Amino acid sequence: MEAISIGAPFVDFLTAHYDHWDACNGVIRLHSGLFGHSSEADLVSTAREADTTMMRCVTRFRVLASPHMAKTALALRRFNDDDLDAIEKALMEGGYVETLMATREAIDRDREQARDTFVDQARQVLRISH
């Protein structure tokens, strides 16, 4: 099997990661008084669908690439999972959106590092130089 034939799960995973992050941003924007194009229910649904896509891709990574690649993907996914949990908790506890936004900004550097690690490993698996 050629390395390029497994490229789709890598793209799907990273796209789902961004879709999830964007949906969570949309929920925060709604609760900050900013209007969006989607309802909170639609945004949460988008985040959950993205999570499902990410987990399906992790399975492909484990089978087609390596257990190490799957672990790297799970490390990046953890940021999305924690993000949605924190948003739901903040909203249930009174909607402390400002605190939540500050928390997200604080972990963003770690999330970006995990994303870069994922991308670097994906490039190695796919034999893409950059």
N, CA, C and O atoms as a GROMACS GRO file, in nm:
protein
  520
    1MET      N    1   0.085  -0.118   0.000
    1MET     CA    2   0.000   0.000   0.000
    1MET      C    3   0.090   0.124   0.000
    1MET      O    4   0.180   0.135   0.083
    2GLU      N    5   0.066   0.214  -0.089
    2GLU     CA    6   0.144   0.337  -0.096
    2GLU      C    7   0.107   0.431   0.017
    2GLU      O    8  -0.008   0.434   0.061
    3ALA      N    9   0.205   0.508   0.065
    3ALA     CA   10   0.180   0.601   0.176
    3ALA      C   11   0.073   0.704   0.140
    3ALA      O   12  -0.007   0.741   0.226
    4ILE      N   13   0.071   0.750   0.017
    4ILE     CA   14  -0.024   0.854  -0.021
    4ILE      C   15  -0.168   0.805  -0.014
    4ILE      O   16  -0.260   0.886  -0.001
    5SER      N   17  -0.190   0.674  -0.022
    5SER     CA   18  -0.326   0.622  -0.018
    5SER      C   19  -0.392   0.642   0.119
    5SER      O   20  -0.514   0.633   0.130
    6ILE      N   21  -0.313   0.669   0.221
    6ILE     CA   22  -0.372   0.694   0.352
    6ILE      C   23  -0.379   0.842   0.385
    6ILE      O   24  -0.404   0.880   0.500
    7GLY      N   25  -0.358   0.926   0.287
    7GLY     CA   26  -0.359   1.070   0.311
    7GLY      C   27  -0.493   1.126   0.354
    7GLY      O   28  -0.498   1.220   0.433
    8ALA      N   29  -0.602   1.069   0.303
    8ALA     CA   30  -0.734   1.124   0.334
    8ALA      C   31  -0.765   1.128   0.484
    8ALA      O   32  -0.818   1.230   0.530
    9PRO      N   33  -0.735   1.024   0.562
    9PRO     CA   34  -0.766   1.034   0.705
    9PRO      C   35  -0.690   1.148   0.776
    9PRO      O   36  -0.742   1.208   0.870
   10PHE      N   37  -0.570   1.178   0.730
   10PHE     CA   38  -0.495   1.287   0.790
   10PHE      C   39  -0.563   1.421   0.764
   10PHE      O   40  -0.576   1.504   0.854
   11VAL      N   41  -0.604   1.440   0.641
   11VAL     CA   42  -0.674   1.564   0.605
   11VAL      C   43  -0.810   1.570   0.676
   11VAL      O   44  -0.848   1.674   0.728
   12ASP      N   45  -0.882   1.457   0.678
   12ASP     CA   46  -1.012   1.454   0.746
   12ASP      C   47  -0.997   1.485   0.894
   12ASP      O   48  -1.078   1.559   0.951
   13PHE      N   49  -0.895   1.430   0.958
   13PHE     CA   50  -0.872   1.452   1.101
   13PHE      C   51  -0.845   1.600   1.129
   13PHE      O   52  -0.908   1.659   1.216
   14LEU      N   53  -0.753   1.657   1.055
   14LEU     CA   54  -0.718   1.797   1.079
   14LEU      C   55  -0.834   1.890   1.047
   14LEU      O   56  -0.855   1.988   1.118
   15THR      N   57  -0.909   1.861   0.942
   15THR     CA   58  -1.027   1.940   0.909
   15THR      C   59  -1.130   1.932   1.020
   15THR      O   60  -1.189   2.033   1.059
   16ALA      N   61  -1.153   1.811   1.072
   16ALA     CA   62  -1.248   1.794   1.182
   16ALA      C   63  -1.200   1.867   1.307
   16ALA      O   64  -1.281   1.924   1.381
   17HIS      N   65  -1.070   1.866   1.331
   17HIS     CA   66  -1.014   1.941   1.444
   17HIS      C   67  -1.050   2.090   1.432
   17HIS      O   68  -1.096   2.152   1.528
   18TYR      N   69  -1.028   2.146   1.315
   18TYR     CA   70  -1.062   2.287   1.293
   18TYR      C   71  -1.212   2.312   1.299
   18TYR      O   72  -1.256   2.414   1.353
   19ASP      N   73  -1.292   2.221   1.245
   19ASP     CA   74  -1.438   2.236   1.252
   19ASP      C   75  -1.485   2.238   1.398
   19ASP      O   76  -1.571   2.317   1.435
   20HIS      N   77  -1.428   2.151   1.478
   20HIS     CA   78  -1.462   2.144   1.620
   20HIS      C   79  -1.425   2.274   1.690
   20HIS      O   80  -1.505   2.332   1.764
   21TRP      N   81  -1.303   2.319   1.667
   21TRP     CA   82  -1.254   2.442   1.730
   21TRP      C   83  -1.341   2.561   1.690
   21TRP      O   84  -1.375   2.645   1.773
   22ASP      N   85  -1.378   2.568   1.562
   22ASP     CA   86  -1.461   2.676   1.512
   22ASP      C   87  -1.602   2.671   1.574
   22ASP      O   88  -1.658   2.774   1.608
   23ALA      N   89  -1.657   2.551   1.588
   23ALA     CA   90  -1.789   2.537   1.648
   23ALA      C   91  -1.786   2.584   1.794
   23ALA      O   92  -1.878   2.652   1.839
   24CYS      N   93  -1.682   2.548   1.866
   24CYS     CA   94  -1.669   2.593   2.005
   24CYS      C   95  -1.655   2.746   2.011
   24CYS      O   96  -1.713   2.810   2.099
   25ASN      N   97  -1.580   2.802   1.920
   25ASN     CA   98  -1.570   2.949   1.912
   25ASN      C   99  -1.708   3.010   1.887
   25ASN      O  100  -1.741   3.114   1.943
   26GLY      N  101  -1.787   2.946   1.802
   26GLY     CA  102  -1.922   2.995   1.773
   26GLY      C  103  -2.011   2.996   1.896
   26GLY      O  104  -2.087   3.090   1.916
   27VAL      N  105  -2.003   2.892   1.978
   27VAL     CA  106  -2.081   2.888   2.102
   27VAL      C  107  -2.040   3.002   2.194
   27VAL      O  108  -2.125   3.069   2.252
   28ILE      N  109  -1.911   3.025   2.206
   28ILE     CA  110  -1.863   3.135   2.290
   28ILE      C  111  -1.910   3.269   2.236
   28ILE      O  112  -1.953   3.356   2.312
   29ARG      N  113  -1.902   3.285   2.103
   29ARG     CA  114  -1.948   3.412   2.044
   29ARG      C  115  -2.096   3.435   2.074
   29ARG      O  116  -2.136   3.547   2.107
   30LEU      N  117  -2.177   3.330   2.062
   30LEU     CA  118  -2.320   3.344   2.091
   30LEU      C  119  -2.344   3.389   2.235
   30LEU      O  120  -2.428   3.474   2.260
   31HIS      N  121  -2.269   3.332   2.327
   31HIS     CA  122  -2.287   3.366   2.468
   31HIS      C  123  -2.217   3.495   2.507
   31HIS      O  124  -2.233   3.544   2.619
   32SER      N  125  -2.140   3.550   2.415
   32SER     CA  126  -2.078   3.680   2.438
   32SER      C  127  -2.165   3.792   2.384
   32SER      O  128  -2.129   3.910   2.390
   33GLY      N  129  -2.281   3.754   2.330
   33GLY     CA  130  -2.372   3.854   2.275
   33GLY      C  131  -2.351   3.881   2.128
   33GLY      O  132  -2.418   3.967   2.070
   34LEU      N  133  -2.260   3.809   2.065
   34LEU     CA  134  -2.237   3.826   1.922
   34LEU      C  135  -2.328   3.729   1.847
   34LEU      O  136  -2.349   3.616   1.891
   35PHE      N  137  -2.379   3.774   1.737
   35PHE     CA  138  -2.469   3.689   1.660
   35PHE      C  139  -2.387   3.602   1.565
   35PHE      O  140  -2.283   3.643   1.514
   36GLY      N  141  -2.436   3.483   1.544
   36GLY     CA  142  -2.372   3.391   1.453
   36GLY      C  143  -2.471   3.340   1.350
   36GLY      O  144  -2.588   3.376   1.351
   37HIS      N  145  -2.420   3.257   1.263
   37HIS     CA  146  -2.504   3.202   1.158
   37HIS      C  147  -2.571   3.071   1.199
   37HIS      O  148  -2.658   3.020   1.129
   38SER      N  149  -2.531   3.017   1.314
   38SER     CA  150  -2.584   2.889   1.359
   38SER      C  151  -2.633   2.900   1.503
   38SER      O  152  -2.589   2.986   1.579
   39SER      N  153  -2.724   2.811   1.538
   39SER     CA  154  -2.772   2.807   1.675
   39SER      C  155  -2.672   2.732   1.761
   39SER      O  156  -2.584   2.662   1.710
   40GLU      N  157  -2.686   2.746   1.892
   40GLU     CA  158  -2.597   2.674   1.983
   40GLU      C  159  -2.609   2.524   1.962
   40GLU      O  160  -2.509   2.452   1.962
   41ALA      N  161  -2.732   2.475   1.945
   41ALA     CA  162  -2.752   2.331   1.924
   41ALA      C  163  -2.681   2.283   1.797
   41ALA      O  164  -2.620   2.176   1.797
   42ASP      N  165  -2.688   2.363   1.691
   42ASP     CA  166  -2.621   2.325   1.567
   42ASP      C  167  -2.468   2.324   1.585
   42ASP      O  168  -2.399   2.237   1.532
   43LEU      N  169  -2.417   2.423   1.659
   43LEU     CA  170  -2.273   2.430   1.682
   43LEU      C  171  -2.224   2.312   1.765
   43LEU      O  172  -2.120   2.253   1.734
   44VAL      N  173  -2.298   2.279   1.870
   44VAL     CA  174  -2.260   2.164   1.953
   44VAL      C  175  -2.268   2.035   1.871
   44VAL      O  176  -2.182   1.947   1.884
   45SER      N  177  -2.370   2.025   1.788
   45SER     CA  178  -2.383   1.908   1.701
   45SER      C  179  -2.264   1.898   1.605
   45SER      O  180  -2.212   1.789   1.582
   46THR      N  181  -2.222   2.010   1.550
   46THR     CA  182  -2.106   2.014   1.461
   46THR      C  183  -1.981   1.967   1.536
   46THR      O  184  -1.902   1.889   1.482
   47ALA      N  185  -1.964   2.014   1.658
   47ALA     CA  186  -1.848   1.974   1.737
   47ALA      C  187  -1.850   1.823   1.764
   47ALA      O  188  -1.746   1.757   1.755
   48ARG      N  189  -1.966   1.770   1.795
   48ARG     CA  190  -1.975   1.626   1.823
   48ARG      C  191  -1.952   1.542   1.696
   48ARG      O  192  -1.890   1.437   1.703
   49GLU      N  193  -2.002   1.589   1.583
   49GLU     CA  194  -1.978   1.520   1.457
   49GLU      C  195  -1.829   1.522   1.422
   49GLU      O  196  -1.773   1.423   1.375
   50ALA      N  197  -1.766   1.635   1.446
   50ALA     CA  198  -1.622   1.646   1.421
   50ALA      C  199  -1.545   1.550   1.511
   50ALA      O  200  -1.448   1.488   1.467
   51ASP      N  201  -1.588   1.537   1.635
   51ASP     CA  202  -1.522   1.444   1.726
   51ASP      C  203  -1.536   1.300   1.675
   51ASP      O  204  -1.440   1.223   1.681
   52THR      N  205  -1.652   1.265   1.626
   52THR     CA  206  -1.674   1.131   1.571
   52THR      C  207  -1.581   1.107   1.453
   52THR      O  208  -1.521   1.000   1.441
   53THR      N  209  -1.568   1.204   1.366
   53THR     CA  210  -1.477   1.194   1.252
   53THR      C  211  -1.334   1.175   1.299
   53THR      O  212  -1.261   1.091   1.246
   54MET      N  213  -1.294   1.253   1.399
   54MET     CA  214  -1.158   1.242   1.450
   54MET      C  215  -1.131   1.102   1.505
   54MET      O  216  -1.025   1.045   1.480
   55MET      N  217  -1.226   1.046   1.579
   55MET     CA  218  -1.205   0.913   1.637
   55MET      C  219  -1.199   0.806   1.528
   55MET      O  220  -1.122   0.710   1.541
   56ARG      N  221  -1.276   0.820   1.425
   56ARG     CA  222  -1.268   0.724   1.314
   56ARG      C  223  -1.131   0.731   1.246
   56ARG      O  224  -1.074   0.630   1.206
   57CYS      N  225  -1.080   0.851   1.234
   57CYS     CA  226  -0.948   0.868   1.175
   57CYS      C  227  -0.839   0.808   1.265
   57CYS      O  228  -0.744   0.749   1.215
   58VAL      N  229  -0.854   0.822   1.395
   58VAL     CA  230  -0.757   0.764   1.488
   58VAL      C  231  -0.748   0.614   1.465
   58VAL      O  232  -0.639   0.556   1.466
   59THR      N  233  -0.861   0.551   1.445
   59THR     CA  234  -0.862   0.406   1.417
   59THR      C  235  -0.783   0.377   1.290
   59THR      O  236  -0.705   0.282   1.286
   60ARG      N  237  -0.803   0.457   1.188
   60ARG     CA  238  -0.728   0.438   1.063
   60ARG      C  239  -0.579   0.457   1.085
   60ARG      O  240  -0.497   0.382   1.031
   61PHE      N  241  -0.543   0.558   1.165
   61PHE     CA  242  -0.401   0.582   1.192
   61PHE      C  243  -0.339   0.461   1.260
   61PHE      O  244  -0.228   0.418   1.226
   62ARG      N  245  -0.410   0.406   1.357
   62ARG     CA  246  -0.357   0.292   1.432
   62ARG      C  247  -0.335   0.173   1.338
   62ARG      O  248  -0.235   0.102   1.350
   63VAL      N  249  -0.427   0.151   1.246
   63VAL     CA  250  -0.419   0.036   1.156
   63VAL      C  251  -0.325   0.062   1.038
   63VAL      O  252  -0.243  -0.023   1.005
   64LEU      N  253  -0.335   0.180   0.976
   64LEU     CA  254  -0.262   0.207   0.853
   64LEU      C  255  -0.125   0.274   0.874
   64LEU      O  256  -0.037   0.262   0.788
   65ALA      N  257  -0.109   0.342   0.985
   65ALA     CA  258   0.018   0.412   1.008
   65ALA      C  259   0.093   0.345   1.123
   65ALA      O  260   0.182   0.262   1.102
   66SER      N  261   0.056   0.383   1.247
   66SER     CA  262   0.123   0.324   1.364
   66SER      C  263   0.046   0.361   1.490
   66SER      O  264  -0.029   0.459   1.491
   67PRO      N  265   0.066   0.284   1.596
   67PRO     CA  266   0.006   0.322   1.724
   67PRO      C  267   0.057   0.459   1.772
   67PRO      O  268  -0.016   0.534   1.837
   68HIS      N  269   0.182   0.490   1.740
   68HIS     CA  270   0.238   0.621   1.780
   68HIS      C  271   0.163   0.736   1.712
   68HIS      O  272   0.135   0.838   1.775
   69MET      N  273   0.131   0.718   1.584
   69MET     CA  274   0.055   0.822   1.513
   69MET      C  275  -0.083   0.837   1.574
   69MET      O  276  -0.133   0.949   1.587
   70ALA      N  277  -0.145   0.726   1.612
   70ALA     CA  278  -0.277   0.732   1.676
   70ALA      C  279  -0.268   0.808   1.809
   70ALA      O  280  -0.357   0.887   1.840
   71LYS      N  281  -0.163   0.784   1.886
   71LYS     CA  282  -0.146   0.854   2.014
   71LYS      C  283  -0.127   1.004   1.993
   71LYS      O  284  -0.178   1.085   2.070
   72THR      N  285  -0.053   1.040   1.890
   72THR     CA  286  -0.032   1.181   1.859
   72THR      C  287  -0.165   1.247   1.824
   72THR      O  288  -0.194   1.358   1.868
   73ALA      N  289  -0.246   1.177   1.745
   73ALA     CA  290  -0.378   1.230   1.708
   73ALA      C  291  -0.467   1.244   1.831
   73ALA      O  292  -0.538   1.343   1.846
   74LEU      N  293  -0.464   1.145   1.918
   74LEU     CA  294  -0.545   1.152   2.040
   74LEU      C  295  -0.501   1.268   2.130
   74LEU      O  296  -0.585   1.329   2.196
   75ALA      N  297  -0.372   1.298   2.132
   75ALA     CA  298  -0.324   1.411   2.211
   75ALA      C  299  -0.382   1.542   2.159
   75ALA      O  300  -0.417   1.630   2.237
   76LEU      N  301  -0.391   1.556   2.027
   76LEU     CA  302  -0.451   1.676   1.968
   76LEU      C  303  -0.602   1.678   1.992
   76LEU      O  304  -0.658   1.783   2.023
   77ARG      N  305  -0.666   1.564   1.978
   77ARG     CA  306  -0.811   1.555   2.000
   77ARG      C  307  -0.848   1.593   2.143
   77ARG      O  308  -0.955   1.649   2.167
   78ARG      N  309  -0.761   1.562   2.237
   78ARG     CA  310  -0.788   1.593   2.378
   78ARG      C  311  -0.818   1.741   2.397
   78ARG      O  312  -0.902   1.777   2.480
   79PHE      N  313  -0.751   1.827   2.323
   79PHE     CA  314  -0.777   1.971   2.336
   79PHE      C  315  -0.921   2.002   2.295
   79PHE      O  316  -0.987   2.083   2.360
   80ASN      N  317  -0.969   1.940   2.190
   80ASN     CA  318  -1.106   1.962   2.147
   80ASN      C  319  -1.205   1.910   2.250
   80ASN      O  320  -1.302   1.977   2.284
   81ASP      N  321  -1.178   1.790   2.299
   81ASP     CA  322  -1.266   1.728   2.397
   81ASP      C  323  -1.273   1.813   2.524
   81ASP      O  324  -1.382   1.839   2.576
   82ASP      N  325  -1.158   1.856   2.572
   82ASP     CA  326  -1.153   1.940   2.692
   82ASP      C  327  -1.222   2.074   2.669
   82ASP      O  328  -1.286   2.128   2.758
   83ASP      N  329  -1.208   2.126   2.548
   83ASP     CA  330  -1.267   2.255   2.514
   83ASP      C  331  -1.419   2.250   2.523
   83ASP      O  332  -1.481   2.336   2.586
   84LEU      N  333  -1.480   2.150   2.461
   84LEU     CA  334  -1.626   2.139   2.463
   84LEU      C  335  -1.675   2.114   2.605
   84LEU      O  336  -1.777   2.171   2.646
   85ASP      N  337  -1.605   2.030   2.679
   85ASP     CA  338  -1.643   2.005   2.819
   85ASP      C  339  -1.639   2.134   2.900
   85ASP      O  340  -1.730   2.161   2.979
   86ALA      N  341  -1.534   2.214   2.882
   86ALA     CA  342  -1.520   2.339   2.956
   86ALA      C  343  -1.630   2.438   2.920
   86ALA      O  344  -1.681   2.509   3.006
   87ILE      N  345  -1.665   2.444   2.793
   87ILE     CA  346  -1.772   2.534   2.749
   87ILE      C  347  -1.904   2.493   2.812
   87ILE      O  348  -1.976   2.576   2.868
   88GLU      N  349  -1.937   2.364   2.804
   88GLU     CA  350  -2.063   2.317   2.860
   88GLU      C  351  -2.067   2.340   3.011
   88GLU      O  352  -2.171   2.378   3.065
   89LYS      N  353  -1.956   2.317   3.080
   89LYS     CA  354  -1.950   2.338   3.225
   89LYS      C  355  -1.968   2.486   3.258
   89LYS      O  356  -2.044   2.521   3.349
   90ALA      N  357  -1.900   2.572   3.186
   90ALA     CA  358  -1.911   2.716   3.212
   90ALA      C  359  -2.053   2.766   3.190
   90ALA      O  360  -2.103   2.848   3.267
   91LEU      N  361  -2.118   2.716   3.088
   91LEU     CA  362  -2.255   2.760   3.060
   91LEU      C  363  -2.352   2.708   3.165
   91LEU      O  364  -2.446   2.777   3.202
   92MET      N  365  -2.329   2.587   3.213
   92MET     CA  366  -2.416   2.531   3.317
   92MET      C  367  -2.397   2.603   3.450
   92MET      O  368  -2.490   2.613   3.530
   93GLU      N  369  -2.276   2.653   3.473
   93GLU     CA  370  -2.246   2.719   3.600
   93GLU      C  371  -2.268   2.870   3.596
   93GLU      O  372  -2.223   2.941   3.686
   94GLY      N  373  -2.334   2.917   3.497
   94GLY     CA  374  -2.366   3.059   3.495
   94GLY      C  375  -2.308   3.136   3.380
   94GLY      O  376  -2.320   3.258   3.374
   95GLY      N  377  -2.244   3.068   3.288
   95GLY     CA  378  -2.199   3.134   3.166
   95GLY      C  379  -2.082   3.228   3.183
   95GLY      O  380  -2.087   3.342   3.136
   96TYR      N  381  -1.978   3.185   3.248
   96TYR     CA  382  -1.860   3.269   3.266
   96TYR      C  383  -1.775   3.265   3.140
   96TYR      O  384  -1.666   3.207   3.138
   97VAL      N  385  -1.825   3.328   3.037
   97VAL     CA  386  -1.762   3.322   2.905
   97VAL      C  387  -1.626   3.391   2.907
   97VAL      O  388  -1.534   3.343   2.841
   98GLU      N  389  -1.612   3.499   2.978
   98GLU     CA  390  -1.484   3.571   2.981
   98GLU      C  391  -1.374   3.483   3.040
   98GLU      O  392  -1.263   3.479   2.988
   99THR      N  393  -1.406   3.411   3.148
   99THR     CA  394  -1.309   3.320   3.209
   99THR      C  395  -1.274   3.209   3.112
   99THR      O  396  -1.157   3.171   3.100
  100LEU      N  397  -1.374   3.157   3.045
  100LEU     CA  398  -1.352   3.049   2.950
  100LEU      C  399  -1.262   3.095   2.835
  100LEU      O  400  -1.173   3.022   2.793
  101MET      N  401  -1.286   3.215   2.786
  101MET     CA  402  -1.204   3.267   2.676
  101MET      C  403  -1.059   3.282   2.721
  101MET      O  404  -0.968   3.253   2.644
  102ALA      N  405  -1.037   3.328   2.843
  102ALA     CA  406  -0.901   3.343   2.894
  102ALA      C  407  -0.834   3.206   2.907
  102ALA      O  408  -0.715   3.191   2.877
  103THR      N  409  -0.908   3.107   2.951
  103THR     CA  410  -0.855   2.972   2.964
  103THR      C  411  -0.816   2.916   2.827
  103THR      O  412  -0.710   2.856   2.812
  104ARG      N  413  -0.902   2.938   2.729
  104ARG     CA  414  -0.873   2.890   2.594
  104ARG      C  415  -0.749   2.956   2.538
  104ARG      O  416  -0.668   2.891   2.472
  105GLU      N  417  -0.732   3.085   2.563
  105GLU     CA  418  -0.614   3.154   2.514
  105GLU      C  419  -0.487   3.099   2.579
  105GLU      O  420  -0.383   3.090   2.515
  106ALA      N  421  -0.499   3.063   2.707
  106ALA     CA  422  -0.383   3.011   2.779
  106ALA      C  423  -0.337   2.876   2.725
  106ALA      O  424  -0.218   2.847   2.722
  107ILE      N  425  -0.432   2.792   2.682
  107ILE     CA  426  -0.394   2.660   2.632
  107ILE      C  427  -0.371   2.658   2.482
  107ILE      O  428  -0.329   2.556   2.427
  108ASP      N  429  -0.397   2.768   2.416
  108ASP     CA  430  -0.386   2.770   2.270
  108ASP      C  431  -0.245   2.737   2.222
  108ASP      O  432  -0.229   2.670   2.120
  109ARG      N  433  -0.145   2.782   2.292
  109ARG     CA  434  -0.007   2.753   2.253
  109ARG      C  435   0.020   2.602   2.258
  109ARG      O  436   0.083   2.546   2.168
  110ASP      N  437  -0.028   2.537   2.363
  110ASP     CA  438  -0.012   2.391   2.374
  110ASP      C  439  -0.089   2.319   2.264
  110ASP      O  440  -0.041   2.220   2.208
  111ARG      N  441  -0.208   2.369   2.233
  111ARG     CA  442  -0.288   2.309   2.126
  111ARG      C  443  -0.216   2.323   1.993
  111ARG      O  444  -0.211   2.228   1.914
  112GLU      N  445  -0.160   2.440   1.968
  112GLU     CA  446  -0.088   2.462   1.843
  112GLU      C  447   0.034   2.372   1.834
  112GLU      O  448   0.067   2.322   1.726
  113GLN      N  449   0.102   2.351   1.945
  113GLN     CA  450   0.218   2.263   1.947
  113GLN      C  451   0.175   2.118   1.917
  113GLN      O  452   0.242   2.048   1.840
  114ALA      N  453   0.065   2.074   1.976
  114ALA     CA  454   0.014   1.940   1.949
  114ALA      C  455  -0.027   1.926   1.802
  114ALA      O  456  -0.004   1.823   1.740
  115ARG      N  457  -0.087   2.032   1.747
  115ARG     CA  458  -0.125   2.030   1.605
  115ARG      C  459  -0.001   2.021   1.517
  115ARG      O  460   0.001   1.944   1.421
  116ASP      N  461   0.100   2.099   1.548
  116ASP     CA  462   0.222   2.097   1.468
  116ASP      C  463   0.291   1.961   1.474
  116ASP      O  464   0.343   1.913   1.374
  117THR      N  465   0.290   1.898   1.592
  117THR     CA  466   0.347   1.764   1.607
  117THR      C  467   0.270   1.665   1.520
  117THR      O  468   0.330   1.582   1.452
  118PHE      N  469   0.137   1.674   1.523
  118PHE     CA  470   0.054   1.587   1.440
  118PHE      C  471   0.088   1.606   1.292
  118PHE      O  472   0.108   1.509   1.220
  119VAL      N  473   0.093   1.731   1.248
  119VAL     CA  474   0.121   1.760   1.107
  119VAL      C  475   0.260   1.710   1.068
  119VAL      O  476   0.276   1.650   0.962
  120ASP      N  477   0.359   1.732   1.153
  120ASP     CA  478   0.494   1.685   1.123
  120ASP      C  479   0.498   1.533   1.110
  120ASP      O  480   0.560   1.481   1.017
  121GLN      N  481   0.432   1.463   1.200
  121GLN     CA  482   0.431   1.317   1.192
  121GLN      C  483   0.352   1.269   1.070
  121GLN      O  484   0.390   1.171   1.005
  122ALA      N  485   0.244   1.337   1.038
  122ALA     CA  486   0.167   1.301   0.919
  122ALA      C  487   0.252   1.316   0.794
  122ALA      O  488   0.248   1.232   0.704
  123ARG      N  489   0.329   1.423   0.788
  123ARG     CA  490   0.416   1.444   0.672
  123ARG      C  491   0.520   1.332   0.661
  123ARG      O  492   0.552   1.286   0.551
  124GLN      N  493   0.571   1.288   0.775
  124GLN     CA  494   0.667   1.178   0.772
  124GLN      C  495   0.602   1.050   0.722
  124GLN      O  496   0.658   0.980   0.637
  125VAL      N  497   0.484   1.019   0.772
  125VAL     CA  498   0.414   0.898   0.730
  125VAL      C  499   0.382   0.904   0.582
  125VAL      O  500   0.394   0.804   0.510
  126LEU      N  501   0.342   1.021   0.536
  126LEU     CA  502   0.302   1.037   0.396
  126LEU      C  503   0.420   1.068   0.304
  126LEU      O  504   0.405   1.080   0.182
  127ARG      N  505   0.537   1.082   0.365
  127ARG     CA  506   0.659   1.112   0.290
  127ARG      C  507   0.648   1.244   0.213
  127ARG      O  508   0.682   1.253   0.095
  128ILE      N  509   0.599   1.344   0.284
  128ILE     CA  510   0.585   1.478   0.227
  128ILE      C  511   0.689   1.567   0.291
  128ILE      O  512   0.695   1.579   0.414
  129SER      N  513   0.772   1.629   0.210
  129SER     CA  514   0.871   1.722   0.265
  129SER      C  515   0.817   1.864   0.252
  129SER      O  516   0.743   1.897   0.160
  130HIS      N  517   0.857   1.944   0.347
  130HIS     CA  518   0.808   2.083   0.346
  130HIS      C  519   0.909   2.172   0.410
  130HIS      O  520   0.888   2.293   0.419
   0.00000   0.00000   0.00000
